[in-house]
Amino acid sequence: MICKSVLFTIGLLLAFMPEAKPSVEQQMERLQEAQDYLTVKPSHSLYLLETTPGIDTLPVGLKIRWHVLRVRASVPTNQLQLLEQSLEVLFTYNTHPYFINKLTSILSALGIWLRREGYLSEADISLQCALKYAENESQRLTLTNSRALVARHMGAHHSAIALYQQAALLAQKQGNTSMAATINNNLGAIALDLANYDEADRYFRAALQGYQSVDKRSGHITAGTNLLFLFVLKGESINYARLYSPIKALTDSFPNQAKKAFLHWIHQTYLTQQGYDLSADERNVLQVQFKQLESEQVRTLVATHLAPQVKVTVPAVREKQSQPFQMTWFEKVRLCDW
């Protein structure tokens, strides 16, 4: 819902600048269309936002809304540069009523970006602040899941599992199949970290089934790719061959280079297991794609389990940021007082 101040501003524009009326209305319709595509095709949301005319002339409230939508579309498509750009702009408006109205979503996205950039302590600070201002159980569920993911990246597996168990109860109460699938996928990832392969297999299969039932393509790809990774680790070539083609087709049509890179690494390892000898050019491609993987956690898994099999030398995995995140505007998040 657009706040009263924004409606008042738009009213003034319409009253004193009649010629601007079609432009503002068209911009609002385009923003609504971008919002409608967020859950089904976030890449199209980004396209609509980037091709919205007259962004610089939008009233402040609508400009904030544009950046909030851009942030939300950048997360599932892993557009970290766009995400960072919009977050920096958004915090220049951190006292505006519309910013405060969308505070939980903004802090959630900030937590995800900080995690992916290796600022794990700051990521948890942001997510805890978001939880403070969460307005409903659905937001609390998403944020608890995100905190668990940060804990996993910190190597705090017991804390992560406890948080996932809290999230699972919330998902069950809400009948949220999509989040239940996400939690299963993340518990599978922890089992994989701990080399509990049979447990990981059960969680990933449950996640895949859940995502399929709600037709969530990004989750379908993630759980399916994790299963393929597990099949390669366990040497289950028949299971791998059955699942690869549908996951490959989905991944090819999904605009996320990190997911494509991970699947390519997995498949090249599978081919190597089947006796295929990679060329020097193919190994070079894998080295390039290693840098495109989504997170340090994924790079660690690839470096540990796949790189030795395909005989590819990869860079040392970056540890979490040793220096704190020092942007001035983040102090507002540390204080968490809106």
N, C-alpha and C positions, 0 to 999 in steps of 0.2 A: 504494500500500500504506500502511495506517495504521500509524504508528510504535508501538513497544512501549509507550511511556509513555501514549499515547492508549488503547490496548487495556486497559492496567492501570487507567486512570481509569474507563473504561466498565465494567470488571469490578467495581470498587468500587461504582459506582452500582447495578449490577444486584444485587450481593450485599446491600447495606444499604438499598436503596430499591426493592423489588420493584415498587412501583406505577409507577415511572418506566420500567420495561423496555419497554413497548410504544411509548412516546414516543421513546426513543432509537433503537429499532430502526426505527421509521417514518421518523425523520429521516435515518438512515443510508441507508435505501432511497431516499428522495427525493433525497439528494445523488448517489447512484449513477445514478438516472434522469436527473438534470440533466447528469451527466458523459456519459452515453450519447448525449444529444442535441447535444452540443457541435459535432460535425462536420456533422451533418445539419440541425439547426435550432436555432442558438444563441439565437434569440429565445425558444424554448420553455424552454431551459435557464434563462434569466433569469426567466421566469414561475414555473418550479418553485422557484427559489431565493427569489424575493421572497415567495412564498406558503408557504414552509416555516414551520411553527409552532414557536414557542419558540426562535428563533435566539439570543436573549440567554442562554438557559440551556444552550446546547450546551457540552460539554467543550471546553477550549481547542483541542485538536487538530482537532476537528470544526469549530470556529468558523473556524480558519485554512483548513481545506479549503473551507468555504462561500465564504470571500472569494477563494480561489484560483480556484474555479469561476466566481465572479461576474466576476473579472478576465478570465478566458479567454473568457467569453461576451460581455463588453462590447467586446472588441476588434473582432470581425467586424461587430457591430451598431453600432459607433461611438458607444457610450454613454460619452462621455468623463467625464461627471460621476460616474457609477457607478464607472468605472475608477479615477478619482482617489480617491474615498471609500474604496474597498477597499484600494488601495495604501497609503494613510495608516494604515489599521487594521493591515494586514499587517506594516508595519515596526515597530509597537509590540511585535511578537512575534519580532523578528529573531534571537533566540538560541534559539528553540524548535526542537526536533528536526524537527518537521513542516515548519516554515518552511524550514529548511536543506535538507530533503529536496526541497522544491519551489522551491529558490532559482533555478534556471535559468529556469523558467517565469515566476516573479515578475519577475526582472530583464528578461526579454524583453518582457513586457507593459509594464514601466516604460519601457523604451526606446521602445516604440511610442507611449506616452502623451506622453513628453517631445518626441518628434519632432512629433507632431500639435499640441502646444502651442508649438512653435517653439524649444524648448531643444535645439538640434541637437548642440552639443558634449557636453552632459550625456547626451543620448540615446546617443551613441556610447560614452561612458564606461560606461554601464549595459550596453550590448550586449557590449562587450569583457570586462566582468566576467562576464557570463553565459557567454561563450565559455570563460573560464578554468575554470568549473565544469561545462561541458557534459559529459554522461555518455555520449553516443553520437553517431554520425555524423548521425543525423536532426536532433538539436538543433543541431549545428554547421552543418548546411545551412540551417536556418531562420534562425539568427542571422547567418550570413554574408550571406544575402539581405537581412536587415533592415539590416545595416551598409551595404550597397550603396545601399539606399533613402535612408538618412541622407546618404550622400555625394552622391547626386543632389540632394537638397534643399539641400545646401551649395553646389551648383554645381560640385562636383568630378567632372565627368563621366568623366574618364579613370580616376580611382580607383574610381568606381562600376562602370564596365564591367569593370575588372580583378576586382573582388569578385564581380560576376555571373558572370564566366567561371569563377572558383573554385567558385561555387555550382552552376553548370551541370555541372561535372565530378562534384561530389558527388551531384547528382540523378541523373546517368546511372549512376553506380556503384550507387546504391541502387534504381534502377528506379522513381524517384518521379515519376510522370507529373504529379501535381498541382503539385509544386514546379517541375518543368520548365516547366509552363505559366505559373506565376507569374513565373519568371525571364524567359521570353519576353515576357510582358506588360510587365515593368519595363524590359527592353531596348527595347521598342517606345516606351515613354514617354520614354526618353533620346533615341531617334531623333527623336521628336516635338519635344522641346526644341530639338534641333539642326536642325529643319526638314528632316530626311531622310525625307520622307513615304513614299517607296516602301519604304524599309527598315522604317519603322514599320508599314506595312501588312502586310509579311511576318511580322513578329514578333507583331502582334496577331491575325492569322489563325491562326498556329501556337498561340498561347495559347488562343484560343477553341476550337480543335479539341481541345486537351489537356484543357481544363476539361469540355467536353462528354463526353469519353470516360470521365471519372471521376465525372461527374454532380455537379460542385461548383458549386452554384447561385451563390454569391457571386462566384466567379471568372468564371463564365459571364457574369454581369451586367457585371462590371468590364471584361473584354476586349471584350464586345459594345458597351458604351457607348463605349469608347475607339475602336473601329472606326467607330461612328456619328459621333463627333467628327471623326475623320480624313476621313470621307466628306463632311462639311460643309465642312471646310477645302479639300478638293480639288474640291468642287462635283459630286460623284458622286451625283446624285439617284436614279438607278435602284438602285444598290447600297444607298443609304440606305433607300429604300422597301421593299426586300426584307427588310432586317434589323430595321427599327424595331419592327414589331408583336410579334415573339417576345421581343425584349429588353424592350419596354414591359410585356408581360404578366408576365415574370419580376420586373421591378423593382417593379411594383405590389404583388406578393404578398410582397415581401421587406422586412423592417422596418428599413430604413436610409434615413433622410431625406436624408442626404448624396448617396446614389446617385440618389434620386428628383429632387433638386434639379439635379444635373448633367445628367441626361437631359432634364429640362424645359427647361433653358437651351439645350441642343443642338437640341431639337425646335423651339423657338420661333425659333431662328436659321434652321433649315431652312425653316420656314414663311415667314419673311421673304424668304429666297432665292427662294421660289416665288411671291412677289408679295403675300403677305398683309401687311396693315398692322396692327401691334399697337396695341391700345387703351392708354389711359393706365393703366387698371386692370391690364392684363397686364404692362405695364412695371413697375408697382409690385410685382407678385408676383415678378418676376425680381429686383428689388432686395432683397426679403426673402430669397429663396432663395440669393442670392449669399452671405449670411452663413452659410448652412447647408451650404455646400460643405465637403468633407472636410478640405482642407488648404490652406495658402498656395500650394502648387504648383498645385493645381487652380484656385484663385482667380486665380492669375497667368495661366494658360492662358485662362480665361474672359474675364478683363479685356482680355487682349491680342487674342484672336481672335474672340470672340463679341459682347461688349458693343458694340463700334463698329458691328457689322452691325445689331443690333436697336435701336441708338440709346438705350442705357440707361447712365446715369452710375452708376458703382459706386465704393465707397470705395477709397482707395489701399490696395494690398496691403501687409499688415504684414510688415516684415522679420523675420528671426530675432531672438529675444529678445536685447537688448543687455546685459541684466543676467543674471548667472549664476543658476541655480536654487538657491535659498538655504534650502530646508527642512533643518532640523537633521539629520533622519534620513538625508538623502542623503550626508552625510559618510561613513557606513558603506559606501555604494556606491563612493565615490571611493577609499577605502582598499582595498576589495575583498578583505577578509580574514575569511573565515568559518571 
